[in-house]
Structure formats: structure tokens, C-alpha cells
Amino acid sequence: MSIALWGLVGLALLVLVYVSTDSFLLKGSVGNAWTVGARDNPPEIGPIAARAHRALWNLLETAPAFLAVALVAELTSRGGAWVAWGVALYLGARIAYLPAYLSGLPWVRTVFWQVATLGIVLILIGVLVG
């Protein structure tokens, strides 16, 4: 399997981790009664649960770009080392992003976001010039 396809598998696993983290922290913050109910009124959630939710949505904002360039790289067999580095940077930084965001440390999550975005750019460069 190519590095681009491994990257897509990695993204799928990462989305499951982010969704699970968001879900478990929400349940821990508001209790089971709300999470199994109709959810008509948004609850007050704790700061860590709120961070997990924002981290998930941030991942979902960049995932389509990663998916697009990884698929183009795979379908065109273009990119070589650019794709390998891009996939590694994107997934590695996204793995580090979640605990960094949950910790609340200033600037740390921003650095990981920038590294992940650089990964997408590297794949794009590989597709365009490779």
C-alpha cells in the first residue's frame, strides 16, 4: 500500500480518536442523561470538553484538503518524497495537536496546526511538481 493510502487510513483512525475523545469528555462533563437524550438544549460543558470539541472541528476543517491531495497523489502516482514527508508531518502534528489543545498551553497547538498545514502543502507541491 502506498504512503498516500496509509495516510488516509491514518486519518480515518485519527478521526475516530478525536470523535471518541470529544464524546467521552462530553459525557464526563454533562453526564449520561443528556448524551442519551434528545439534546434539545445545549448543556454547559467544562473547558476540557469544549477544547476537545473545538479540536475535533479543527481536524474536520483540514481533513478535506488532506484527503484531496492524498487522493490526487495516489491516483496520479505523483509526489514521491514530498508526499511521504507531507503525510508524516500532517499525521504526526495532528496526533500531537489533540493533547496540546486539551492541555491549554498557549502557542503549542498553533505550532502543531502549522506543521500539519505544512504537511498538506508539501503533498500539494509533490502533486504539482512531482
Backbone as CSV, one residue per row, in Angstrom:
resi,resn,N_x,N_y,N_z,CA_x,CA_y,CA_z,C_x,C_y,C_z
1,MET,0.860,-1.177,0.000,0.000,0.000,0.000,0.904,1.238,0.000
2,SER,0.505,2.243,-0.739,1.306,3.456,-0.866,1.227,4.305,0.401
3,ILE,2.160,5.252,0.509,2.179,6.159,1.662,0.921,7.027,1.681
4,ALA,0.424,7.411,0.507,-0.802,8.222,0.465,-1.984,7.439,1.019
5,LEU,-2.087,6.171,0.662,-3.184,5.353,1.189,-3.012,5.093,2.679
6,TRP,-1.783,4.854,3.115,-1.545,4.712,4.558,-1.943,6.001,5.282
7,GLY,-1.682,7.142,4.640,-2.079,8.417,5.231,-3.586,8.525,5.394
8,LEU,-4.323,8.036,4.406,-5.785,8.066,4.501,-6.289,7.133,5.597
9,VAL,-5.664,5.968,5.724,-6.020,5.058,6.820,-5.698,5.719,8.157
10,GLY,-4.537,6.353,8.226,-4.162,7.062,9.449,-5.138,8.167,9.801
11,LEU,-5.594,8.895,8.788,-6.579,9.949,9.027,-7.875,9.367,9.570
12,ALA,-8.323,8.257,9.009,-9.555,7.625,9.493,-9.408,7.236,10.970
13,LEU,-8.277,6.657,11.325,-8.042,6.292,12.728,-7.999,7.529,13.619
14,LEU,-7.359,8.564,13.122,-7.250,9.798,13.893,-8.617,10.442,14.120
15,VAL,-9.468,10.429,13.100,-10.822,10.967,13.268,-11.561,10.187,14.357
16,LEU,-11.410,8.871,14.364,-12.055,8.069,15.410,-11.540,8.427,16.800
17,VAL,-10.245,8.678,16.919,-9.683,9.078,18.215,-10.247,10.429,18.645
18,TYR,-10.278,11.391,17.727,-10.805,12.717,18.051,-12.288,12.647,18.426
19,VAL,-13.073,11.908,17.654,-14.507,11.787,17.933,-14.723,11.111,19.287
20,SER,-13.964,10.065,19.560,-14.098,9.361,20.837,-13.707,10.258,21.997
21,THR,-12.627,10.991,21.845,-12.196,11.906,22.901,-13.266,12.951,23.160
22,ASP,-13.792,13.531,22.098,-14.864,14.518,22.231,-16.061,13.908,22.946
23,SER,-16.458,12.727,22.534,-17.627,12.062,23.111,-17.438,11.725,24.589
24,PHE,-16.312,11.125,24.918,-16.086,10.720,26.311,-15.945,11.923,27.241
25,LEU,-15.270,12.967,26.775,-15.138,14.153,27.624,-16.460,14.893,27.765
26,LEU,-17.267,14.899,26.712,-18.606,15.496,26.813,-19.442,14.730,27.832
27,LYS,-19.465,13.412,27.704,-20.241,12.583,28.638,-19.757,12.791,30.070
28,GLY,-18.451,12.883,30.257,-17.909,13.137,31.586,-18.268,14.506,32.120
29,SER,-18.454,15.455,31.225,-18.750,16.826,31.630,-20.227,17.047,31.928
30,VAL,-21.123,16.439,31.142,-22.556,16.735,31.288,-23.364,15.561,31.813
31,GLY,-22.765,14.384,31.833,-23.482,13.219,32.338,-24.190,12.442,31.244
32,ASN,-24.557,11.248,31.598,-25.157,10.327,30.643,-26.572,10.716,30.238
33,ALA,-27.348,11.304,31.133,-28.744,11.633,30.833,-28.845,12.555,29.613
34,TRP,-27.968,13.530,29.508,-28.031,14.439,28.368,-27.551,13.749,27.097
35,THR,-26.477,12.964,27.195,-25.907,12.381,25.980,-26.809,11.326,25.348
36,VAL,-27.689,10.693,26.111,-28.599,9.705,25.532,-29.978,10.293,25.238
37,GLY,-30.175,11.561,25.574,-31.469,12.202,25.361,-31.566,12.857,23.991
38,ALA,-32.583,13.685,23.833,-32.857,14.341,22.545,-31.900,15.497,22.249
39,ARG,-31.195,15.986,23.256,-30.218,17.067,23.100,-30.835,18.345,22.537
40,ASP,-32.034,18.656,22.995,-32.721,19.844,22.502,-32.066,21.138,22.963
41,ASN,-31.534,21.148,24.169,-30.904,22.348,24.717,-29.427,22.069,24.964
42,PRO,-28.553,22.904,24.400,-27.128,22.670,24.613,-26.760,22.825,26.090
43,PRO,-25.958,21.914,26.600,-25.592,21.991,28.014,-24.386,22.900,28.226
44,GLU,-24.164,23.242,29.474,-22.917,23.900,29.856,-21.875,22.807,29.990
45,ILE,-20.818,22.898,29.219,-19.790,21.867,29.298,-18.513,22.458,29.885
46,GLY,-17.701,21.591,30.424,-16.450,22.020,31.024,-15.432,22.468,29.983
47,PRO,-14.380,23.139,30.418,-13.413,23.694,29.476,-12.647,22.632,28.680
48,ILE,-12.329,21.500,29.276,-11.581,20.478,28.543,-12.483,19.811,27.506
49,ALA,-13.733,19.556,27.862,-14.675,19.001,26.890,-14.882,19.980,25.732
50,ALA,-14.938,21.260,26.036,-15.095,22.271,24.986,-13.864,22.299,24.081
51,ARG,-12.673,22.153,24.668,-11.458,22.110,23.858,-11.453,20.888,22.944
52,ALA,-11.888,19.745,23.464,-11.928,18.522,22.650,-12.868,18.714,21.464
53,HIS,-13.985,19.370,21.698,-14.936,19.603,20.611,-14.346,20.543,19.561
54,ARG,-13.690,21.608,20.012,-13.064,22.537,19.059,-11.927,21.862,18.296
55,ALA,-11.176,21.002,18.973,-10.087,20.278,18.304,-10.642,19.368,17.211
56,LEU,-11.744,18.688,17.508,-12.376,17.834,16.507,-12.789,18.648,15.294
57,TRP,-13.453,19.760,15.516,-13.901,20.571,14.384,-12.721,21.139,13.618
58,ASN,-11.628,21.456,14.312,-10.444,21.935,13.622,-9.870,20.848,12.721
59,LEU,-9.832,19.613,13.210,-9.377,18.498,12.379,-10.268,18.352,11.154
60,LEU,-11.575,18.431,11.367,-12.515,18.256,10.260,-12.436,19.394,9.241
61,GLU,-11.877,20.537,9.634,-11.683,21.639,8.694,-10.519,21.379,7.747
62,THR,-9.471,20.691,8.234,-8.299,20.453,7.392,-8.334,19.087,6.703
63,ALA,-9.114,18.166,7.225,-9.167,16.817,6.666,-9.546,16.784,5.185
64,PRO,-10.511,17.584,4.715,-10.839,17.526,3.278,-9.659,17.889,2.378
65,ALA,-8.859,18.864,2.783,-7.697,19.228,1.969,-6.690,18.083,1.947
66,PHE,-6.460,17.457,3.104,-5.551,16.313,3.162,-6.080,15.173,2.300
67,LEU,-7.361,14.880,2.430,-7.974,13.823,1.617,-7.795,14.098,0.128
68,ALA,-8.053,15.320,-0.271,-7.980,15.670,-1.687,-6.573,15.482,-2.235
69,VAL,-5.580,16.045,-1.561,-4.227,15.959,-2.112,-3.666,14.541,-2.007
70,ALA,-4.031,13.814,-0.961,-3.569,12.422,-0.840,-4.181,11.562,-1.944
71,LEU,-5.447,11.772,-2.246,-6.089,11.013,-3.325,-5.486,11.351,-4.687
72,VAL,-5.232,12.622,-4.925,-4.617,13.008,-6.198,-3.222,12.394,-6.300
73,ALA,-2.466,12.434,-5.214,-1.129,11.827,-5.224,-1.220,10.339,-5.539
74,GLU,-2.182,9.659,-4.955,-2.349,8.228,-5.182,-2.790,7.936,-6.617
75,LEU,-3.763,8.665,-7.094,-4.320,8.389,-8.417,-3.378,8.750,-9.559
76,THR,-2.496,9.705,-9.310,-1.564,10.128,-10.353,-0.168,9.551,-10.158
77,SER,0.059,8.883,-9.043,1.392,8.351,-8.698,2.449,9.451,-8.728
78,ARG,2.073,10.613,-8.271,2.987,11.753,-8.244,3.358,12.086,-6.810
79,GLY,4.485,12.743,-6.641,4.822,13.326,-5.354,6.008,12.722,-4.648
80,GLY,6.185,11.422,-4.726,7.344,10.772,-4.117,7.607,11.186,-2.682
81,ALA,8.811,11.693,-2.455,9.238,12.073,-1.101,8.399,13.225,-0.539
82,TRP,7.916,14.096,-1.413,7.061,15.196,-0.956,5.823,14.638,-0.247
83,VAL,5.238,13.620,-0.846,4.043,13.008,-0.263,4.394,12.314,1.049
84,ALA,5.500,11.592,1.061,5.905,10.888,2.284,6.116,11.863,3.439
85,TRP,6.836,12.935,3.179,7.057,13.937,4.225,5.751,14.629,4.617
86,GLY,4.939,14.941,3.627,3.675,15.622,3.908,2.747,14.781,4.765
87,VAL,2.621,13.508,4.422,1.772,12.605,5.207,2.307,12.492,6.632
88,ALA,3.617,12.308,6.761,4.216,12.170,8.089,4.008,13.426,8.929
89,LEU,4.234,14.586,8.325,4.053,15.834,9.071,2.597,16.056,9.454
90,TYR,1.684,15.835,8.506,0.270,16.061,8.794,-0.202,15.148,9.927
91,LEU,0.021,13.850,9.770,-0.478,12.919,10.788,0.244,13.081,12.113
92,GLY,1.560,13.258,12.062,2.312,13.439,13.304,1.865,14.668,14.074
93,ALA,1.706,15.768,13.365,1.280,17.004,14.027,-0.161,16.906,14.515
94,ARG,-1.009,16.222,13.762,-2.401,16.060,14.188,-2.517,15.136,15.390
95,ILE,-1.626,14.158,15.491,-1.596,13.312,16.685,-1.204,14.158,17.899
96,ALA,-0.220,15.021,17.732,0.245,15.864,18.835,-0.721,17.006,19.145
97,TYR,-1.518,17.411,18.161,-2.418,18.558,18.315,-3.460,18.334,19.401
98,LEU,-4.040,17.143,19.442,-5.124,16.899,20.397,-4.663,17.057,21.849
99,PRO,-3.617,16.368,22.294,-3.197,16.590,23.683,-2.695,18.014,23.925
100,ALA,-2.098,18.626,22.899,-1.646,20.004,23.063,-2.832,20.938,23.289
101,TYR,-3.895,20.736,22.521,-5.084,21.578,22.676,-5.744,21.313,24.028
102,LEU,-5.868,20.051,24.395,-6.507,19.715,25.671,-5.745,20.293,26.855
103,SER,-4.424,20.380,26.735,-3.610,20.896,27.839,-3.815,22.387,28.064
104,GLY,-4.224,23.099,27.027,-4.455,24.532,27.153,-3.195,25.375,27.098
105,LEU,-2.054,24.775,26.778,-0.815,25.550,26.702,-0.869,26.521,25.527
106,PRO,-0.584,27.795,25.779,-0.616,28.752,24.674,0.465,28.449,23.639
107,TRP,0.180,28.706,22.409,1.064,28.585,21.251,1.344,27.153,20.815
108,VAL,1.282,26.185,21.705,1.686,24.825,21.364,0.784,24.252,20.284
109,ARG,-0.519,24.355,20.477,-1.430,23.801,19.473,-1.287,24.523,18.145
110,THR,-1.002,25.817,18.185,-0.826,26.596,16.965,0.370,26.088,16.166
111,VAL,1.458,25.762,16.853,2.636,25.229,16.175,2.290,23.901,15.504
112,PHE,1.582,23.030,16.217,1.203,21.750,15.620,0.246,21.942,14.447
113,TRP,-0.653,22.908,14.542,-1.546,23.195,13.417,-0.732,23.639,12.203
114,GLN,0.254,24.502,12.427,1.076,24.982,11.318,1.893,23.858,10.689
115,VAL,2.424,22.958,11.501,3.184,21.824,10.972,2.271,20.919,10.145
116,ALA,1.056,20.668,10.647,0.104,19.843,9.902,-0.255,20.495,8.574
117,THR,-0.456,21.787,8.586,-0.781,22.507,7.357,0.394,22.467,6.381
118,LEU,1.606,22.560,6.901,2.787,22.414,6.064,2.793,21.045,5.396
119,GLY,2.356,20.019,6.112,2.267,18.686,5.525,1.355,18.659,4.309
120,ILE,0.209,19.315,4.409,-0.712,19.388,3.270,-0.049,20.122,2.107
121,VAL,0.648,21.202,2.414,1.326,21.979,1.377,2.403,21.139,0.685
122,LEU,3.151,20.352,1.450,4.186,19.507,0.848,3.581,18.485,-0.108
123,ILE,2.468,17.886,0.279,1.811,16.933,-0.623,1.352,17.652,-1.884
124,LEU,0.787,18.826,-1.726,0.343,19.618,-2.876,1.504,19.950,-3.797
125,ILE,2.636,20.347,-3.230,3.821,20.625,-4.044,4.235,19.372,-4.802
126,GLY,4.252,18.244,-4.101,4.621,16.988,-4.746,3.716,16.648,-5.909
127,VAL,2.436,16.865,-5.739,1.471,16.576,-6.802,1.682,17.522,-7.990
128,LEU,1.983,18.777,-7.706,2.116,19.769,-8.773,3.444,19.692,-9.511
129,VAL,4.521,19.355,-8.808,5.837,19.365,-9.455,6.433,17.978,-9.622
130,GLY,5.861,16.984,-8.924,6.469,15.655,-8.882,6.100,14.794,-10.003
